[in-house]
């Protein structure tokens, strides 16, 4: 088992216990979070839904912000 923190920014962050070998998509499913319209980050770095998680990781959904280009 691994423990990860997951949440949406701004918003609440919760702690989950997952099976070893779980990926980001598994964590989102267990927490009932929808990544639509958000950038997914693990420990601050952008990632995809198939990235494997390790014990102590933090998964955040960050609102996509368009720059002034």
N, C-alpha and C positions, 0 to 999 in steps of 0.2 A: 504494500500500500504506500501511496505517496500523499502528501498534503500540499495543496496549492491554494493560493488566494486568487479570487476572480471577481471582477466587477466592471462597471461602466463608469466612465468619468464624464461629467460629474455624476456622483452617485455613491451608493454603498458598495463596499468590498466585503465579500464573505470568504470563509475558509471551507474548502471541500476536501474530502478524503476520496481518492480515486485509486483504481488498480494500477500497479506498475505497468508501464508501457502505454498508458493513456495518451491521447493526442489532444490538441486544442479543441477540436470539434466535440470530443467526448465531454470535456469540461463545460463547454457552452451548453450542451444538451442537458447535463445534470443540473446546471444552474438555471436553466430555462431562459438564457440570454440569447437574443437574436443579433448577429453581427451585421445585419443589413444597415448600411449607412455609416458604419464605424470602421476605423482602422484597428486591426487586431495586433496587439503587442504582447510579447513575453519578456519580462524583465527589462522593459523599455525599448526593445528592438522590434521593428515590424516583422511579422511572421505570417505564415499561412495556417490554414486549419488542420493540416496534417503533421504539423511539427510535434514531435514527442516531448512530453513534459517530464520534468524531474522533480524530486522532492524539494519544496521550498520556492518553486517558481511562482511568479505573479503574472496573471493574464489580465490584461486591461483592454476594454473597448473604448477607443478614443474617438470622439466626434471628428469627422473629416472637416477640415477648414480649407477653403479655397483662398489662395494667395492673391495679392494685387499685381497680377502680371498683365 
